[in-house]
């Protein structure tokens, strides 16, 4: 595979073996004449049950598999909050709760309407079908793809009672991923996990079956990218830190480099390489290659609150992943997508409440309202020009009043659901925020102090029309102002989908591989 040069050279270099990067590498190397090198900063997940066992996912937060990024002080949000970003092969699909959604058609059609040609639901839904083996009914579902998607079995009696209470409160029991957007409805989630409890992450699904079996694929773990390399305007490779943490290595790409480091680290790597807002780069001591103000801008997330009750009966002691039910609602009439979502947790979730003095319990359940179409926007910026320093992540939570209104509505709706007679046998004392918090001001004070995130940062290297200077990528995911460079991960989203975005990020990997294959030209070796 390497050329006679001392620098290893491949057709493609994928920086980041995560939720999209693993997909791209696997798909490109289906052609035995195409060589690909994956650079992943974290370790391999092969044989590592702390990663592969889905029910253990919450232990990964703030662990050695987590970049664990603090947020900048928030004027209207929780400054204690941290963004978990996976540091392991498979990326956040190896780190999250594996809740599996197709993005609503309305979201994808809006992407296309914003100038992202080729990203409508009609364009993207066949890619979801290609990637999945789904146990749900419907001709639209895939039955032979690499990713196992299945519906959570209804084994939690408190969860069953909760769905009945939702129905009484006017939120019907409606399955997900049917092809129609659920605006008001609740159900057991679909998850990308196998029957034996192994997560069906991007690495498990796409890379594990081919590791060691494709001589044209080389996956290198434990290598953190320092910067992208250029010859004039063309991106030619990557410089990375060797595992000894002292020396540097390089790898070259004949055709393209694809950055798939996620919504925080992709803009960081681009900025370290001189692609970003010119003023910020100069202030940080980085030479400007391309003035691209959209790099690191437009950070969007799903902010998440929590309301928790002590349980009157023992909660389940086994679960697929402890967050098995979703509830969608609309907070105003006429919406074509829900603006409020809850995850139901069969466990206490006191990560942010206990430090503020709220009581907790070992036997509790919670609902976590989140703003599905949050309007607050933040930034990712370099802290210094040193790649080893964590970037400045400033989500600017709740700086748009829409997000405050929806989250406050969510706390009240959660109380209404749990007050239904079906939950009388389960719901004990409200632990947080507690029945004393009733006014808008009291509820928002609680939200601001204790909210979390669903860990869905997106939009920081967004794609858009070729003529839009605030979109760093064109609809083919190519970085504007240079050649031989694409980005493919959640950072490319024009806006964050209404639902959990992991499967959509895999779809982006599928789409990127197709775009590369369709536009590839023969290279003389």
Rosetta blueprint (number, residue, H / E / L):
1 X L
2 X L
3 X L
4 X L
5 X L
6 X L
7 X L
8 X E
9 X E
10 X E
11 X E
12 X E
13 X E
14 X E
15 X E
16 X L
17 X L
18 X L
19 X L
20 X L
21 X H
22 X H
23 X H
24 X H
25 X H
26 X H
27 X H
28 X H
29 X L
30 X L
31 X L
32 X L
33 X L
34 X L
35 X L
36 X E
37 X E
38 X E
39 X E
40 X E
41 X L
42 X L
43 X E
44 X L
45 X L
46 X L
47 X L
48 X L
49 X H
50 X H
51 X H
52 X H
53 X E
54 X H
55 X H
56 X H
57 X H
58 X H
59 X H
60 X H
61 X L
62 X L
63 X L
64 X L
65 X L
66 X E
67 X L
68 X L
69 X E
70 X E
71 X E
72 X L
73 X L
74 X L
75 X L
76 X L
77 X L
78 X L
79 X L
80 X L
81 X L
82 X E
83 X E
84 X L
85 X L
86 X E
87 X L
88 X E
89 X L
90 X L
91 X H
92 X H
93 X H
94 X H
95 X L
96 X L
97 X L
98 X L
99 X E
100 X L
101 X L
102 X L
103 X L
104 X L
105 X H
106 X H
107 X H
108 X H
109 X H
110 X H
111 X H
112 X H
113 X H
114 X L
115 X L
116 X L
117 X L
118 X L
119 X L
120 X L
121 X H
122 X H
123 X H
124 X H
125 X H
126 X H
127 X H
128 X H
129 X H
130 X H
131 X H
132 X E
133 X E
134 X E
135 X L
136 X L
137 X L
138 X L
139 X L
140 X L
141 X L
142 X L
143 X E
144 X L
145 X L
146 X L
147 X E
148 X E
149 X E
150 X E
151 X E
152 X L
153 X L
154 X L
155 X L
156 X L
157 X H
158 X H
159 X H
160 X H
161 X H
162 X H
163 X H
164 X H
165 X H
166 X H
167 X H
168 X H
169 X L
170 X L
171 X L
172 X L
173 X E
174 X L
175 X L
176 X L
177 X L
178 X L
179 X L
180 X L
181 X L
182 X L
183 X L
184 X L
185 X E
186 X E
187 X E
188 X E
189 X L
190 X E
191 X E
192 X L
193 X E
194 X L
195 X L
196 X L
197 X L
198 X E
199 X E
200 X L
201 X L
202 X H
203 X H
204 X H
205 X H
206 X H
207 X H
208 X L
209 X L
210 X L
211 X L
212 X L
213 X L
214 X L
215 X L
216 X L
217 X E
218 X E
219 X E
220 X E
221 X E
222 X L
223 X L
224 X E
225 X E
226 X E
227 X E
228 X E
229 X E
230 X E
231 X E
232 X L
233 X L
234 X E
235 X E
236 X E
237 X E
238 X E
239 X E
240 X E
241 X E
242 X L
243 X L
244 X L
245 X L
246 X L
247 X L
248 X E
249 X E
250 X E
251 X E
252 X E
253 X E
254 X E
255 X E
256 X E
257 X E
258 X E
259 X E
260 X L
261 X L
262 X H
263 X H
264 X H
265 X H
266 X H
267 X H
268 X H
269 X H
270 X H
271 X H
272 X H
273 X L
274 X L
275 X E
276 X E
277 X L
278 X H
279 X H
280 X H
281 X H
282 X H
283 X H
284 X H
285 X L
286 X L
287 X L
288 X L
289 X L
290 X E
291 X E
292 X L
293 X L
294 X L
295 X L
296 X L
297 X L
298 X L
299 X E
300 X E
301 X L
302 X L
303 X E
304 X E
305 X L
306 X L
307 X E
308 X E
309 X E
310 X E
311 X E
312 X L
313 X L
314 X L
315 X L
316 X L
317 X L
318 X L
319 X L
320 X L
321 X L
322 X L
323 X L
324 X L
325 X E
326 X E
327 X E
328 X E
329 X E
330 X L
331 X L
332 X L
333 X L
334 X L
335 X L
336 X L
337 X L
338 X L
339 X L
340 X E
341 X E
342 X E
343 X E
344 X E
345 X E
346 X L
347 X L
348 X L
349 X L
350 X L
351 X L
352 X L
353 X L
354 X H
355 X H
356 X H
357 X L
358 X L
359 X L
360 X L
361 X L
362 X L
363 X L
364 X E
365 X E
366 X E
367 X E
368 X E
369 X E
370 X E
371 X E
372 X L
373 X L
374 X L
375 X L
376 X L
377 X L
378 X E
379 X E
380 X E
381 X E
382 X L
383 X L
384 X L
385 X L
386 X L
387 X L
388 X L
389 X L
390 X L
391 X L
392 X E
393 X E
394 X E
395 X L
396 X L
397 X L
398 X L
399 X L
400 X L
401 X H
402 X H
403 X H
404 X H
405 X H
406 X H
407 X H
408 X H
409 X H
410 X H
411 X H
412 X H
413 X H
414 X H
415 X H
416 X H
417 X H
418 X H
419 X L
420 X L
421 X H
422 X H
423 X H
424 X L
425 X L
426 X L
427 X E
428 X E
429 X E
430 X E
431 X E
432 X E
433 X L
434 X L
435 X L
436 X L
437 X L
438 X L
439 X L
440 X H
441 X H
442 X H
443 X H
444 X H
445 X H
446 X H
447 X H
448 X H
449 X H
450 X H
451 X L
452 X E
453 X E
454 X L
455 X L
456 X L
457 X L
458 X E
459 X L
460 X L
461 X L
462 X L
463 X E
464 X L
465 X L
466 X L
467 X L
468 X L
469 X L
470 X L
471 X L
472 X L
473 X E
474 X L
475 X L
476 X L
477 X L
478 X E
479 X E
480 X L
481 X L
482 X L
483 X E
484 X L
485 X E
486 X E
487 X E
488 X L
489 X L
490 X H
491 X H
492 X H
493 X L
494 X L
495 X L
496 X L
497 X L
498 X L
499 X L
500 X L
501 X L
502 X H
503 X H
504 X H
505 X H
506 X H
507 X H
508 X H
509 X H
510 X H
511 X H
512 X H
513 X H
514 X H
515 X H
516 X H
517 X H
518 X H
519 X H
520 X L
521 X L
522 X L
523 X L
524 X L
525 X L
